[in-house]
Amino acid sequence: MALRIKSRWHDDDAERSLDEIAGALAFISWRIAKERAINLHGQDYVYESDEQRFAVITEYMIYQLQIVDRLAVFSLGLSDEERRSLVLALAKRLATHLHDNSADIFGPGDYVGPFIEKMNQRGQEYAELNYNEDGPSYPFMRHLGYEIQLIMGDSQENRWVIDQVMDRDGIEIDREIRRAVANLFE
């Protein structure tokens, strides 16, 4: 079943700040990442723990953050300062969603610090990979698939997860977050 995401404002004429847009994008990104993680399980890939499932969700959110960063430059035409503001606000909101949901599942703890650390590391890695108007390059998609393969392991059930991520999930995530960005910036 397809994920239904509302990505249009109630009042189209109202001016929205980058922080408001980032808040909406973070909520949408969390839902997309969670749905894709659930979809992996529905495709008979096996999570051994909730930590593993949250690690996959984290990779999907970071992937989306990278897409939004690229779209801010070539699709939205934001200035460097506006782009930084949007991406920073989005990263903070994603960290908040991850923290709140992690605390609900795992109890109190520092979930923001490790997320920010991983996000910065992945940002450096994705910076070397191409993404343009047509979407993610093969290496961009492969990097997402590789990271999720590392998380899921190479058990018999999870051996082909990289193919699922590259051939379906990564493409669908790109399409969904692009649509959300376009709608929220209309």
Residue, then its C-alpha position, 0 to 999 in steps of 0.5 A: m500500500a502506498l504511503r499517503i503524505k500531505s505536503r501542501w499547506h492549508d493556506d497557500d497564500a501565507e508566507r512560510s519561513l524556512d524553519e516552518i518548511a523544515g519542520a514539515l519536511a522533517f515530519i514527512s521525512w520521518r514518515i517516509a523513512k519509517e514506511r521504507a523500513i517497514n516495507l523492508h520487513g514486508q519484503d521478508y528482510v529480517y530485523e534482529s532488533d529495534e536498534q537495527r530498525f532505527a539504524v535503517i530509519t536513520e540512514y533513510m533520513i540522512y539520505q533524504l537530508q542529502i537530497v533536500d540539500r541538493l534540491a536547495v541548490f539546483s531546483l529551489g535556487l536558494s542562496d548559500e545562506e538560505r540553503r544552510s538555514l534550511v538544511l540545519a533546521l531540517a537536521k535539527r528537526l530530524a534529530t528531534h523526531l529520532h530522539d523522541n521516537s527512540a526515547d519512546i522505544f529504548g528509554p532515556g538516552d542521548y540519541v541526538g549526539p550519535f545521529i548528528e555524528k553519523m549525519n556529518q560523516r554521511g554528509q562528507e561521504y555523499a558530498e563525493l557522489n553526484y546528484n542532479e536534476d535527474g536524481p541520484s547517480y548510481p554511486f549515490m544510490r549504491h552508498l545508501g544500499y551499502e550502508i543499509q546492507l552493513i546494518m542488516g548483515d548478510s544473513q540468508e534473509n538479508r543477503w539481497v537487501i542492497d538490491q531492494v534499496m537501490d532498485r526500489d526504496g532509494i528511487e521511491i524515497d527520492r520521488e516522494i521527498r522531491r514531490a514534498v519539497a516542490n509542494l512545500f515551496e510552491 
